[in-house]
């Protein structure tokens, strides 16, 4: 994970570096690791290895075992110990002795004025939607019917039909069909009654004509 200058400054402050050394601590970390919390350097000529933000070297022995060397806060505390053992000086770091850290000082100085609290960094990480590295992405949930194979598939189909049969929209259509059928039948009955009345009238007229 790559940290910003403000985040590195926040870890340096949380580790206990003096306020007037936070900018330098941030610049050294940026020059040593580029802000990568898992940075590892195995190219030292003496065979030693550098780890983490502040590239803590294995020559410091048990110090690397006093926490997680790739944890930003733990690495900052290790760096503070190295700094203190050197008489509160940055001379153990090559980038300090060579002056390479100075390139990072402008950004580090600004960051030291407004460092990001590690608690805020942890909160930002916890609210991300992207799963952490190594975290399995949950598989899609399956129905208990899936465990029954073909039988479960058949039961699922039946369940789907029943869902449709019991749905409100289907019953609305059925009700509309029944009402329409009743209205049509009523209309036919009325027409049939009217035809009968016309037939009776015609028959009566014919009967009267014959009698005349």
Protein Blocks (a to p, Z undefined) as FASTA:
>chain_A
ZZdfklmmmmmmmnopafklmmmmmmmmmmmnnopakbccfkbfnlpacehjkopafklo
mmmmnccfklmklmmmmmmmmmmmnoopaklpmklmnommmmmmmmmmmmmmmccdfklm
mmmmmmpcbdcehiacddddddfklmnommlmmmmmmmmmmmmmmpmklmmmmmmmmmmm
mmmmmmmmmmmmmmmmmmmmmmmmmmmmmmZZ
